[in-house]
Amino acid sequence: MNAPTGAPDAAAPAIVALLDHVDQGVLLCDDAGTVLYRNAAAAAQLPAAHLGASMPAGLAARRVELGAGQVAWYLERANDHAAFLATTARRLGGMLNADRVCRATVELAVSSFAGSALLVLPTRRGRARCWHAAGSAPVRRDQVTLAALPAAVRDTLDGNPVAQPFLWPGGTPFLGGAPNPAAWVVPIQAAGGPAAALIVAGLTDVDLDVLQDFAQRVGTALEAAQLYALQSRVAETLQQSLLPEPPPPVGGLSWGTAYRPARSTMHIGGDFYGAHPIDDGAMFFLGDVSGKGVDAAVLTGQVRHSLRALRRVEDDPQRLLHVLNDMLLEGLESTGEGRFATMVLGTAQPRPSGGLRLTLTGGGHLPPLVLRADGTVEAVELRGMLVGVTDDPVFGRQTLHLAAGETCLLFTDGVTEARGGHRGDEMYGLRRLTTALSGCSAMPAPALAERVEQVTMDWLGGREHDDIAVFAVRAEPVRTAPRHLHSVHHTTRAAVSS
């Protein structure tokens, strides 16, 4: 046992004398958590809690107010099996980051029953990550080759399920640098086999059962963190594959897009847009699927990929929407779930003399707006039924012309139904959107889409919202090849006479 640390001036001598005769570890701290004194039992149990240090976080201790700004913390004994495991569960419970689990494991070991600790987590190609600490030193993270580890540690990582004592030949800085330290290596198991190895040295009054139960709980926390990381990577990959793609460049027109999913934790939602080149221009679309969250995102991806494939065999927007409707109905028959979408699907055909010819088909979606060159905003009369509800739908069709500098704007109900204002429950509405767009006809398509998104978010004022998608198609002036003047070389009089 370590000797008492001695009492600083801030600790009353009577209190110090009392604590010196208590065999339970006690820390005397001020209100800020600074250690003023520790008795011998606390010094042995918490070597890192020296005078002037902050009380270690996550301790299992009972608080007793002493008055005069001083607090006594009665530490749970390290050899109290149930209390220590409860402390471990509280500390590691809910951690979903493997690095934090490993750091907390080493901190718990050093602060509770070991003079030094090392956690080895194997990676690929014969290497491993390791976390280690000794005494009051902070936890450090390093890398090590598996070949440099003692045979007992390698055996544990290879699948030996039994804790065993061993000597580290020549010593190691991972365990404080002592020559040939005597240590224990404890396997940390996961569902798929050994996940890591815990090496501890300088053990206090702790038995093997405590070590093994501690390792079991660490293994559970580490497995949960690794599983969460794997699921996050899978979700990230799937979300990236479903993100809207930037529209391709097409001569005679320009695109503008804005997209903001309802949930900040997801990159995608139920709104979608896209464009694909066709022989005489481009096909474009914007829509919204039923549902929220992951289910809506999956259906969004299916609709987008279906349109990518179907436009190769059908370039008429109205007929293409009928084919898509049949596909969604087939999905309903196979899954038994009602899925539908609203959509505007169209083609843009640049005219040789300038401007665009737009052919639009509506499937139950909000009508587009057209920004004319004189600053006026017109709503396109485009009606139609929902896509994927009935086997004999009626989809509206409209043809319109955009002069150079004019824009057709498509948007989802996340814009017009955004709730905000003074009371926070008033919808933004089509009238406010039309007012915000008036006078914006000179804006490039990307800037116009960004403006619609910005005025919507300003109206929301930070409140929750539905998915928001904006898609702009702008007719660009016809670019003609520059004309060059060529000098005419005149024959000289001398050349003529000769």
Secondary structure, 3 states (H helix, E strand, C coil): CCCCCCCCCCCCHHHHHHHHCCCCCEEEEECCCEEEEECHHHHHHCCCCCCCCECCCCCCEEEEEEECCEEEEEECCCCCHHHHHHHHHHHHCCCCCHHHHHHHHHHHHHHHCCCEEEEEEECCCCEEEEEEEECCCCCEEEEEEHHHCCHHHHHHHHCCCCCEEEECCCCCHHHCCCCCCEEEEEEEEECCEEEEEEEEECCCCCCHHHHHHHHHHHHHHHHHHHHHHHHHHHHHHHHHHHCCCCCCCCCCEEEEEEEECCCCCCCCCCEEEEEEEECCEEEEEEEEECCCHHHHHHHHHHHHHHHHHHCCCCCCHHHHHHHHHHHHHHHHHHHCCCCCEEEEEEEEEECCCCCEEEEEEEEECCCCEEECCCCCEEECCCCECCECCCCCCCEEEEEEEECCCCEEEEECHHHHCCEECCCCCEECHHHHHHHHHCCCCCCCHHHHHHHHHHHHHHHHCCCCCCCEEEEEEEECCCCCCCCCCCCCCCCCHHHHHC
